[in-house]
Amino acid sequence: MSHPPAQRFRARTLAERIAESMPRGGGFGPVRRLLKPLFRRMLGRRAGGLRSVLPGGEVLMVSPAFRHVTWNCDEYEAFRAAVRPDDVILEAGSNVGAYTMLFARWTGAGGHVYAFEPDPAAYRGLRQHLALNGLADRVTSVCAAIADDRATRLRFALFESSGISRMAREHEEPGATIEEVPAWSIDRFCRTRGIAPIVIKIDVEGAELAALRGARATIAAAGSRLQLFVEMHPQLWPAFGITAGDIERECRAQGLIAERLDASIRDLWTLEGVCIRLRPAGGAEREAMQQR
């Protein structure tokens, strides 16, 4: 399966086109820096946000402060096919809410989305986008990380670039700000709130194994109705003492078949930042898994 580039699904503003046409090297660097405040003011005047129109006709308004937000076409199609009206959805790692907004649109007023984002800057963007699009009443946003059942707080590495903040490693790289953040397991949160999500999306930048281990009861309760998507980050696993074998064993123990969004099984544990589907195994598939 090809992995198409992410898209903004909107026309660039005049200010963006002017900024992108300016050379970046040579003597233009100081000019760009001088013009940056003007550029931001021009975008900031768009009080209603920047208008993105997704392939299904969904119109989403994007804050100028997060104008680089994008959607991946494969993920968009897979998530859109998975969500039904009135679904309860849990999203671990919402960033600024690109998919949270869509989930809230698709599930409708009768459903609900529980969105977790531990990075304070990204969390502010998430809340801003929900308000901008009139979706705050359909989403419970939680400024916390998703982990296993043992963790209630954890060390978190925050980076300037949105979307790559993650659980801190023992020897963290330069440029990271380390903070302690609240943490929930999916099972503990669902027990506390009395909810049973059918659609679960996990994007936790290397902490995939902990998130899956902390969701065993919730995954089992959903049964064959489960729609589970996990973005994998194998390049980060060694730093956390995780191997692809650990992920495979956890999937086997939970009766989950791992496949890419086109149902192929190639390169499952080697491609960085690719979302895969973990679907509940059928009877014959489960028996075959137990015999391995």
C-alpha positions as CSV (number, residue, x, y, z in Angstrom):
1,M,0.0,0.0,0.0
2,S,1.3,3.4,-0.8
3,H,1.3,5.9,2.0
4,P,0.1,9.2,0.4
5,P,1.4,12.4,1.8
6,A,-0.7,14.3,4.3
7,Q,-2.8,17.2,2.9
8,R,-4.3,20.4,4.3
9,F,-7.4,20.2,2.0
10,R,-7.6,24.0,1.7
11,A,-6.4,26.8,-0.6
12,R,-3.4,28.7,0.8
13,T,-4.2,32.3,1.8
14,L,-2.6,35.3,0.0
15,A,-0.3,35.8,3.0
16,E,0.9,32.2,2.8
17,R,1.5,32.3,-0.9
18,I,3.6,35.5,-0.5
19,A,5.6,34.0,2.4
20,E,6.2,30.7,0.5
21,S,7.4,32.6,-2.6
22,M,10.1,34.4,-0.7
23,P,13.6,32.9,-0.9
24,R,14.8,31.4,2.3
25,G,18.6,31.6,1.9
26,G,21.1,34.4,1.3
27,G,20.2,37.9,2.4
28,F,16.5,37.2,2.6
29,G,16.7,35.6,6.1
30,P,16.6,38.9,8.0
31,V,13.7,40.1,5.7
32,R,11.7,37.0,6.4
33,R,12.2,37.5,10.1
34,L,11.1,41.2,9.9
35,L,8.0,40.3,8.0
36,K,7.0,37.4,10.2
37,P,5.0,39.5,12.7
38,L,3.1,41.1,9.8
39,F,2.4,37.7,8.3
40,R,1.0,36.5,11.7
41,R,-1.2,39.6,12.0
42,M,-2.6,39.0,8.5
43,L,-3.6,35.4,9.3
44,G,-4.8,36.4,12.8
45,R,-7.4,38.7,11.3
46,R,-9.2,35.6,9.9
47,A,-11.4,35.3,13.1
48,G,-13.3,32.4,11.7
49,G,-10.2,30.4,10.9
50,L,-8.9,28.8,7.7
51,R,-11.4,26.7,5.8
52,S,-10.5,23.1,5.0
53,V,-12.9,20.9,3.0
54,L,-12.3,17.2,3.4
55,P,-13.0,14.6,0.7
56,G,-16.4,13.7,2.2
57,G,-17.5,17.3,2.1
58,E,-16.8,18.0,5.8
59,V,-15.9,21.6,6.4
60,L,-13.4,22.2,9.2
61,M,-12.1,25.6,10.4
62,V,-8.4,25.6,11.3
63,S,-6.9,28.1,13.7
64,P,-4.2,30.2,11.9
65,A,-1.9,29.4,14.8
66,F,-2.1,25.7,13.7
67,R,-2.3,26.3,9.9
68,H,0.0,23.4,9.2
69,V,-2.5,20.8,10.4
70,T,-3.0,18.0,7.9
71,W,-4.9,14.8,7.3
72,N,-3.6,11.5,5.8
73,C,-5.9,10.2,3.0
74,D,-5.6,6.5,4.0
75,E,-6.4,7.3,7.6
76,Y,-9.2,9.5,6.6
77,E,-10.9,6.8,4.6
78,A,-10.3,4.1,7.2
79,F,-11.6,6.2,10.1
80,R,-14.6,7.4,8.1
81,A,-15.6,3.9,7.3
82,A,-15.2,2.7,10.9
83,V,-17.2,5.4,12.7
84,R,-21.0,5.1,12.9
85,P,-23.5,7.6,14.2
86,D,-23.8,7.5,18.0
87,D,-20.5,5.7,18.5
88,V,-18.4,6.2,21.6
89,I,-14.8,7.0,20.5
90,L,-11.6,7.2,22.5
91,E,-8.6,8.9,20.9
92,A,-5.2,8.6,22.7
93,G,-2.9,11.3,21.4
94,S,-5.2,13.9,19.7
95,N,-2.5,16.6,19.1
96,V,-4.5,19.7,18.0
97,G,-7.6,17.7,17.0
98,A,-7.4,17.1,13.3
99,Y,-9.1,13.7,13.6
100,T,-11.0,14.6,16.8
101,M,-13.0,17.1,14.9
102,L,-13.9,14.5,12.2
103,F,-14.8,11.9,14.8
104,A,-17.1,14.4,16.5
105,R,-18.8,15.2,13.2
106,W,-19.2,11.6,12.2
107,T,-20.5,10.2,15.5
108,G,-23.1,13.1,15.7
109,A,-24.9,14.5,18.6
110,G,-25.8,11.1,19.9
111,G,-22.2,9.9,20.2
112,H,-19.2,11.2,22.1
113,V,-15.4,11.4,21.8
114,Y,-12.9,11.2,24.6
115,A,-9.7,12.9,23.4
116,F,-6.4,12.7,25.3
117,E,-3.5,15.0,24.7
118,P,-0.7,15.5,27.3
119,D,1.2,18.3,25.5
120,P,-0.2,21.6,27.0
121,A,0.4,23.6,23.7
122,A,-1.2,20.9,21.6
123,Y,-4.0,20.6,24.1
124,R,-4.8,24.3,23.8
125,G,-4.9,23.9,20.0
126,L,-7.3,20.9,20.5
127,R,-9.7,23.0,22.7
128,Q,-9.4,25.9,20.3
129,H,-10.4,23.8,17.3
130,L,-13.4,22.2,19.1
131,A,-14.7,25.7,20.0
132,L,-14.0,27.1,16.5
133,N,-16.0,24.3,14.9
134,G,-18.9,24.2,17.5
135,L,-18.0,20.6,18.6
136,A,-17.0,21.1,22.2
137,D,-20.2,19.5,23.5
138,R,-19.4,16.3,21.7
139,V,-15.9,15.9,23.0
140,T,-14.5,15.4,26.5
141,S,-10.8,16.5,26.2
142,V,-8.3,15.3,28.8
143,C,-4.9,16.8,29.2
144,A,-3.2,13.6,30.2
145,A,-1.1,10.8,28.7
146,I,-2.2,7.2,28.0
147,A,-0.2,4.5,29.6
148,D,-0.6,1.1,31.3
149,D,-2.5,0.4,34.5
150,R,0.5,1.1,36.7
151,A,1.0,4.7,35.8
152,T,-0.9,7.7,37.2
153,R,1.8,10.2,36.4
154,L,4.8,10.0,34.1
155,R,7.8,12.0,32.8
156,F,6.9,13.5,29.4
157,A,9.3,15.1,26.9
158,L,7.9,18.2,25.2
159,F,9.3,19.5,22.0
160,E,8.7,22.8,20.1
161,S,7.3,21.0,17.1
162,S,3.7,19.9,17.6
163,G,3.0,16.2,17.4
164,I,6.3,14.6,18.5
165,S,6.1,15.1,22.2
166,R,6.2,11.7,24.0
167,M,7.0,9.7,27.1
168,A,10.5,10.7,28.2
169,R,13.4,8.3,27.7
170,E,16.0,7.7,30.4
171,H,18.6,9.8,28.5
172,E,16.5,12.3,26.6
173,E,17.8,14.1,23.6
174,P,18.7,17.8,23.7
175,G,15.9,20.2,23.0
176,A,13.3,18.4,25.1
177,T,11.6,20.0,28.1
178,I,10.8,17.3,30.7
179,E,7.6,17.7,32.7
180,E,5.5,15.3,34.8
181,V,2.0,14.8,33.4
182,P,-1.1,12.9,34.6
183,A,-1.5,9.5,33.0
184,W,-4.5,7.1,32.6
185,S,-4.8,3.6,31.2
186,I,-7.7,3.2,28.8
187,D,-9.2,0.6,31.1
188,R,-9.0,2.7,34.2
189,F,-10.5,5.7,32.5
190,C,-13.3,3.7,31.0
191,R,-14.1,2.0,34.3
192,T,-14.1,5.4,36.0
193,R,-16.4,7.0,33.4
194,G,-18.6,3.9,32.8
195,I,-18.0,4.1,29.1
196,A,-17.4,1.4,26.4
197,P,-15.8,2.8,23.3
198,I,-16.2,1.0,20.0
199,V,-13.6,3.0,18.1
200,I,-10.2,3.5,19.6
201,K,-7.3,5.4,17.9
202,I,-3.9,5.3,19.5
203,D,-1.0,7.6,18.6
204,V,1.4,7.7,21.5
205,E,4.8,8.1,19.9
206,G,6.5,4.9,21.0
207,A,4.3,4.0,24.0
208,E,2.1,1.7,21.9
209,L,2.8,-1.4,24.0
210,A,1.8,0.3,27.3
211,A,-1.3,1.7,25.8
212,L,-2.4,-1.7,24.5
213,R,-1.6,-3.5,27.8
214,G,-3.7,-0.8,29.6
215,A,-6.7,-1.4,27.3
216,R,-7.1,-5.2,27.6
217,A,-10.5,-5.1,29.3
218,T,-11.9,-2.4,27.1
219,I,-10.7,-4.2,23.9
220,A,-12.2,-7.4,25.1
221,A,-15.5,-5.8,26.0
222,A,-15.9,-4.3,22.5
223,G,-15.6,-7.8,21.0
224,S,-16.2,-8.1,17.3
225,R,-17.5,-4.5,17.0
226,L,-14.1,-3.1,17.9
227,Q,-12.5,-0.6,15.5
228,L,-8.9,-0.2,16.8
229,F,-6.2,1.8,15.0
230,V,-2.6,2.3,16.3
231,E,0.1,4.4,14.8
232,M,3.4,2.5,15.2
233,H,6.8,4.0,16.0
234,P,9.3,1.2,15.8
235,Q,12.3,3.6,15.7
236,L,11.4,4.7,19.3
237,W,10.8,1.2,20.7
238,P,14.5,0.3,21.5
239,A,14.9,3.4,23.8
240,F,11.9,2.1,25.8
241,G,13.2,-1.5,25.9
242,I,10.4,-2.7,23.4
243,T,10.8,-5.0,20.4
244,A,8.5,-5.8,17.6
245,G,8.1,-9.3,19.1
246,D,6.7,-7.7,22.3
247,I,4.0,-6.0,20.2
248,E,3.2,-9.2,18.3
249,R,2.9,-11.2,21.5
250,E,0.5,-8.6,23.0
251,C,-1.6,-8.7,19.9
252,R,-1.7,-12.5,20.0
253,A,-2.6,-12.5,23.6
254,Q,-5.5,-10.2,23.0
255,G,-6.7,-12.0,19.8
256,L,-5.9,-9.1,17.5
257,I,-4.9,-9.4,13.9
258,A,-2.5,-6.7,12.8
259,E,-2.9,-5.4,9.2
260,R,-2.3,-2.2,7.3
261,L,-5.2,-0.1,6.2
262,D,-5.4,-1.9,2.9
263,A,-5.6,-5.3,4.7
264,S,-2.0,-6.3,3.7
265,I,0.5,-7.5,6.3
266,R,3.8,-6.3,4.8
267,D,6.2,-4.1,6.7
268,L,4.0,-4.0,9.7
269,W,6.7,-3.5,12.3
270,T,9.2,-1.6,10.3
271,L,7.5,1.5,8.9
272,E,7.7,4.6,11.2
273,G,4.6,6.6,11.9
274,V,2.2,4.4,9.9
275,C,-1.2,3.7,11.3
276,I,-2.3,0.1,11.3
277,R,-5.5,-1.7,12.1
278,L,-5.7,-4.2,14.9
279,R,-8.9,-6.2,14.2
280,P,-10.5,-8.9,16.5
281,A,-9.7,-12.3,15.2
282,G,-12.5,-14.6,14.1
283,G,-13.0,-18.1,15.6
284,A,-10.7,-20.0,13.2
285,E,-8.1,-17.2,13.3
286,R,-8.1,-17.2,17.1
287,E,-7.5,-20.9,17.2
288,A,-4.6,-20.6,14.7
289,M,-3.1,-17.8,16.8
290,Q,-3.3,-19.9,20.0
291,Q,-1.5,-22.8,18.3
292,R,1.6,-20.6,17.4
